Amino acid sequence: MLIYGQTKYLKFFQRDIVSAAGTPLSIKVQGSISIDVHGSTYNMDVVVADIDTDVILGLDFLKIHKCKIDMDTESIETLGKRCPLVSSGTLGCYRVIVSEVVKIPAMSEMMIPAEVTSEDILKEGMCLIEQAQRSYDMGRGIVAKCLVRGQQKFPVRILNPTQEEQILFPRTVIATASPVLSIHTVKVDEFTKPHEVPNYTVVL
């Protein structure tokens, strides 16, 4: 299981990177972070790109840490330690649905009541709320990413970027809730003033 670690610094990234399909990627910034892989901490340099995947461990990481991928057991071995590549049990994501009929005015955002039907979420400490891809593809608004406590009912923020009013009906799936195993405090860059957002992170 991959867990985000501390961001040590962020700075501009000047080089061009293309995807596997040959399409240029929109690179925002670069930085140095530490990540936790199944109990082991690794430091690595990363770039922040406009892609759907949260984290991609490239061949450089796999070579440096002598990683071995076993497709039969669906696991990866790093420096002698084995880590499963897939979730098991209730660890995964829960479907977040709309609790009641909601009318979202055109070009506006609002807080709406949402819930998770599975009682298993009550076992979780914190959960990360993220947009459900199918909901986005069907034009059901844009859900803000946020952290919530492990409970069945909670508010979510949703944006209607269209020119028409959107109506969401009860039990409409709009997002997913994924258990958060660890939360790390981010150290503020010594060059960043308190309460000041660096210009190069405004577009993130």
C-alpha positions in Angstrom: 0.0 0.0 0.0 1.4 3.4 -1.0 1.1 6.3 1.5 2.0 9.9 0.7 4.9 11.2 2.8 6.4 14.6 3.4 6.9 17.1 0.6 10.4 18.6 1.2 10.2 21.3 -1.5 8.6 22.3 -4.7 10.3 24.1 -7.6 9.9 24.6 -11.4 10.5 21.7 -13.8 12.0 22.7 -17.1 12.3 19.4 -19.1 9.6 17.8 -21.3 8.1 14.5 -20.5 5.8 12.4 -22.8 3.4 9.6 -21.9 3.7 6.0 -23.2 1.4 7.1 -26.1 3.8 9.9 -27.0 1.6 12.7 -25.8 3.4 15.6 -24.0 2.5 15.8 -20.3 1.6 19.0 -18.6 4.2 19.2 -15.8 3.4 21.5 -12.9 6.4 21.4 -10.5 9.0 19.0 -9.2 9.9 18.1 -5.6 11.4 15.5 -3.3 9.1 13.3 -1.2 9.3 10.3 1.1 6.8 7.5 0.6 5.9 4.5 2.7 5.6 1.2 0.9 4.3 -1.5 3.2 6.2 -0.2 6.2 9.4 0.8 4.5 10.2 4.5 3.8 11.8 5.6 0.5 13.0 9.1 -0.6 12.5 10.0 -4.2 12.4 12.9 -6.6 9.0 13.4 -8.3 7.3 15.7 -10.8 3.6 16.8 -10.4 1.8 16.2 -13.7 -1.7 16.5 -15.0 -2.6 12.8 -15.0 -5.4 10.7 -13.5 -3.0 8.3 -11.6 -2.0 9.5 -8.2 1.6 8.0 -8.2 3.6 6.2 -10.8 6.7 4.3 -9.7 9.0 4.3 -12.7 11.8 1.9 -13.8 14.3 4.1 -12.0 12.6 3.5 -8.7 12.3 -0.3 -9.4 16.0 -0.6 -10.3 17.4 1.5 -7.4 15.5 -0.5 -4.8 15.9 -3.8 -6.6 12.2 -4.4 -6.9 10.8 -7.7 -8.3 7.2 -7.9 -9.5 5.5 -11.3 -9.2 2.3 -11.4 -11.4 1.3 -14.9 -10.1 1.1 -13.8 -6.5 0.2 -10.2 -7.4 3.0 -8.7 -5.2 6.1 -6.6 -5.5 9.3 -7.3 -3.6 11.5 -4.3 -2.5 14.8 -5.0 -0.8 13.6 -8.4 0.3 10.2 -7.2 1.6 7.1 -8.4 -0.1 4.1 -6.0 -0.7 0.7 -7.0 -2.1 -0.3 -5.1 -5.3 -4.0 -5.4 -4.8 -6.3 -4.6 -1.9 -8.0 -7.4 0.1 -10.9 -7.6 2.4 -12.9 -4.4 2.9 -9.9 -2.2 2.1 -10.7 -0.5 -1.2 -13.3 2.2 -1.9 -16.9 2.8 -0.9 -19.5 4.3 -3.2 -20.7 7.7 -2.2 -24.3 8.4 -3.2 -26.6 11.5 -3.0 -29.0 11.4 0.1 -31.8 13.4 -1.3 -33.0 15.3 -4.4 -30.5 18.1 -5.1 -30.8 21.0 -7.6 -27.5 22.7 -8.4 -27.8 26.1 -10.1 -25.8 26.7 -13.3 -22.2 27.8 -12.9 -22.2 27.4 -9.1 -21.1 25.1 -6.3 -22.8 24.0 -3.2 -22.6 21.6 -0.2 -24.9 18.6 -0.6 -25.8 15.7 1.8 -24.2 12.4 0.8 -23.8 9.0 2.3 -22.2 5.5 2.1 -24.6 2.6 2.4 -22.0 0.1 3.6 -21.7 0.0 7.4 -18.1 -1.2 7.0 -17.0 2.5 6.6 -17.7 2.9 10.3 -14.6 0.9 11.0 -12.4 3.5 9.1 -10.8 6.4 10.9 -10.5 8.8 7.9 -11.6 8.5 4.3 -10.6 10.3 1.1 -13.5 11.5 -1.0 -12.8 11.6 -4.7 -14.8 12.1 -7.9 -16.3 8.9 -9.4 -15.1 8.8 -13.0 -18.4 7.5 -14.4 -20.2 10.4 -12.6 -17.8 12.9 -14.2 -18.2 11.4 -17.6 -22.0 11.6 -17.4 -21.8 15.3 -16.5 -23.0 15.0 -12.9 -20.9 17.8 -11.6 -17.4 17.9 -10.2 -16.9 16.7 -6.6 -14.1 18.3 -4.5 -11.5 16.0 -3.1 -11.5 16.1 0.7 -11.0 14.1 3.9 -14.0 13.0 6.1 -14.3 10.9 9.2 -15.4 7.3 8.8 -19.2 7.8 9.0 -22.1 6.9 6.8 -23.4 10.4 6.3 -21.4 13.6 5.5 -21.5 16.7 3.3 -19.6 17.0 0.0 -18.9 20.0 -2.1 -19.9 19.7 -5.8 -19.6 22.1 -8.7 -22.0 22.5 -11.7 -19.8 24.0 -14.4 -22.5 24.0 -17.1 -25.0 26.7 -18.2 -28.0 24.6 -17.0 -29.4 23.6 -13.7 -28.4 20.0 -12.7 -30.7 17.7 -10.7 -29.3 14.8 -8.8 -31.6 12.2 -7.4 -31.3 10.0 -4.3 -28.8 7.1 -4.6 -27.0 8.7 -7.5 -23.3 7.7 -7.3 -21.1 10.8 -7.4 -17.9 9.8 -5.6 -15.8 7.2 -3.9 -14.5 7.0 -0.3 -11.1 5.3 0.2 -9.7 4.5 3.7 -6.7 6.7 4.7 -4.1 4.6 6.5 -1.7 7.5 7.5 -1.7 11.3 7.5 1.6 13.1 7.4 2.2 16.7 8.3 3.8 18.7 5.4 6.8 20.8 6.2 6.5 24.4 5.0 9.4 25.4 2.7 11.7 27.8 4.4 11.3 30.2 1.5 7.5 30.2 1.8 6.0 32.8 4.1 3.1 31.8 6.4 -0.3 32.0 4.8 1.2 32.7 1.4 0.6 30.3 -1.5 3.6 30.2 -4.0 2.6 31.3 -7.5 3.7 28.1 -9.1 1.1 26.1 -7.0 -1.9 28.3 -7.8 -2.7 26.3 -10.9 -2.7 23.0 -9.1 
